[in-house]
């Protein structure tokens, strides 16, 4: 956007400082809005899988419209072709998490750590989002989505618990209870629907 109206040439130092802060606030707000737009992978894993299924369905719908309107896919087939191999689709999602969402939230975290009275987002905490995202990247590699009707090999609950323990090996912290709850929720399976998306077979929050 154009930002707040610039102060007149005759503005004093205080008026310019007010304008600069308003400009910074608007810019930072745009950053956080964009982060929210691509931030689904920062949700707890079971919630992230449910949202990703909806996003993947939307991508497939877009791919179908592109085929109708242009006669070919304009977007990347791995993410937008409903007939793409499930492994390609899985890799497309991993790329989105790793190369779009992760760098964005890492930079936001750095920005919130800048100690300056003019930093309008100083003190904002995105550490929980980053922790979820980094854990989800590892868990995404361990889960193998399949299409409905295909035979599957499910990881055992013990393997999931061991993996979760490896991901959060810090002991004697306030997060132990949360980790226990996550372990209980990660025993289900992820199944890709006929539209190529994924859904959690176990109950989700």
Buried (B, 14 or more C-beta within 10 A) or exposed (E): EEEBEEBEEEEEEEEEEEBEBBEBBBEBEEBBEEBEEBBBBBBBBBBBBBEBBEBBBEBBEBBBEBBEEEEEBEEBBBBBBBEBEBEBBBBBBBEBBBEEBBEBBBEBBEBBEEEEEEBBBEEBEBEEBBBBBBBBBEBBEEBBBBBEEEEEEBBEEEEBBEBBEEBBEEEEEEEEEEBEEBBEBBBBBBBBBEBBBBBBEEEBE
